[in-house]
């Protein structure tokens, strides 16, 4: 700062400094206003972000639950199909041996069926399997 020579210069310098000080105060107030606006906007963005995260979490849980249900349904269907594939009449080995033995003795198909308590078609199937082998 220069040396002040007279009171007029001092007064004009003081006025200039006051104006500069007022301008700085105004600029500071503007910056504080902008800062508070930025803080409010930042808070709004954070709140929106939390809402979006919550929504995303709900959708993710829904998708996972849906996928689990589908996987369970597919698993149950596979188990059902496997069980169905294993179903069917079980081979009665003793009955088959008896049918073959009696046929070798010369009995008729109807007589074998009546004697063993099975249908004539069962006797025919057993005999056909023996002939195929």
C-alpha positions in Angstrom: 0.0 0.0 0.0 1.2 3.5 -0.8 1.8 6.2 1.8 -1.2 8.4 2.2 -0.2 12.0 1.6 -3.4 13.9 2.6 -6.8 13.3 4.1 -8.6 13.5 0.8 -6.5 10.6 -0.5 -7.0 8.8 2.7 -10.8 9.2 2.5 -10.9 8.1 -1.2 -8.7 5.1 -0.4 -10.9 4.2 2.6 -14.0 4.5 0.3 -12.4 2.3 -2.3 -11.4 -0.3 0.3 -15.0 -0.3 1.7 -16.4 -0.8 -1.8 -13.9 -3.6 -2.4 -14.9 -5.1 1.0 -18.6 -4.9 0.1 -18.0 -6.6 -3.2 -16.1 -9.4 -1.4 -18.9 -9.7 1.1 -21.4 -9.9 -1.7 -19.3 -12.5 -3.5 -19.0 -14.5 -0.3 -22.8 -14.4 0.2 -23.2 -15.6 -3.4 -20.8 -18.5 -2.8 -22.6 -19.4 0.5 -25.9 -19.4 -1.3 -24.5 -21.6 -4.1 -22.9 -23.8 -1.4 -26.2 -24.3 0.4 -27.9 -24.9 -3.0 -25.3 -27.5 -3.8 -25.7 -29.1 -0.4 -29.5 -29.2 -0.9 -29.0 -30.7 -4.4 -26.5 -33.1 -3.0 -29.0 -34.2 -0.3 -31.7 -34.7 -2.9 -29.4 -36.7 -5.1 -28.4 -38.9 -2.2 -32.1 -39.5 -1.3 -32.8 -40.3 -4.9 -29.8 -42.7 -5.0 -31.1 -44.4 -1.8 -34.5 -44.8 -3.4 -33.0 -46.2 -6.6 -30.9 -48.7 -4.6 -33.9 -49.8 -2.6 -35.9 -50.3 -5.9 -32.9 -52.2 -7.4 -32.7 -54.4 -4.4 -36.4 -55.2 -4.5 -36.2 -56.1 -8.2 -33.1 -58.2 -7.7 -34.8 -60.1 -4.9 -37.8 -60.6 -7.1 -35.6 -61.9 -9.9 -33.8 -64.2 -7.6 -37.0 -65.5 -6.0 -38.5 -66.0 -9.5 -35.3 -67.9 -10.6 -35.4 -70.0 -7.5 -39.0 -70.9 -8.1 -38.3 -71.8 -11.7 -35.2 -73.9 -10.7 -37.4 -75.7 -8.1 -40.1 -76.3 -10.7 -37.6 -77.6 -13.2 -36.0 -79.8 -10.6 -39.4 -81.2 -9.5 -40.3 -81.8 -13.1 -37.0 -83.7 -13.7 -37.6 -85.8 -10.6 -41.1 -86.5 -11.7 -39.9 -87.6 -15.2 -37.2 -89.7 -13.6 -39.7 -91.4 -11.4 -42.1 -91.9 -14.3 -39.3 -93.4 -16.4 -38.6 -96.0 -13.6 -42.2 -96.9 -13.2 -43.9 -99.7 -14.9 -44.4 -103.4 -14.1 -41.5 -105.0 -12.3 -40.3 -108.2 -13.8 -41.4 -111.2 -11.8 -38.5 -113.5 -12.3 -40.0 -116.5 -10.6 -43.2 -116.2 -12.8 -41.0 -116.1 -15.9 -39.1 -119.2 -14.8 -42.4 -121.0 -14.1 -43.8 -120.1 -17.5 -40.7 -121.3 -19.3 -40.6 -124.5 -17.3 -44.2 -125.3 -18.0 -43.9 -124.5 -21.7 -40.9 -126.8 -21.9 -43.2 -129.5 -20.4 -45.5 -128.9 -23.4 -48.4 -127.1 -21.7 -50.5 -124.7 -23.7 -50.4 -120.9 -23.2 -53.9 -120.8 -21.8 -53.3 -123.6 -19.4 -50.1 -122.0 -18.1 -51.9 -118.6 -17.7 -54.8 -120.2 -15.8 -52.4 -122.3 -13.6 -50.1 -119.4 -12.7 -52.8 -116.7 -12.4 -51.6 -114.4 -15.1 -53.0 -113.4 -18.5 -52.2 -115.4 -21.7 -50.6 -112.2 -23.1 -48.1 -112.3 -20.3 -47.2 -115.9 -21.1 -46.8 -115.0 -24.8 -44.6 -112.0 -24.0 -42.3 -114.2 -21.8 -42.1 -116.8 -24.5 -41.4 -114.2 -27.2 -38.6 -112.7 -25.1 -37.0 -116.2 -24.8 -37.2 -116.7 -28.5 -35.7 -113.3 -29.2 -32.7 -114.0 -27.0 
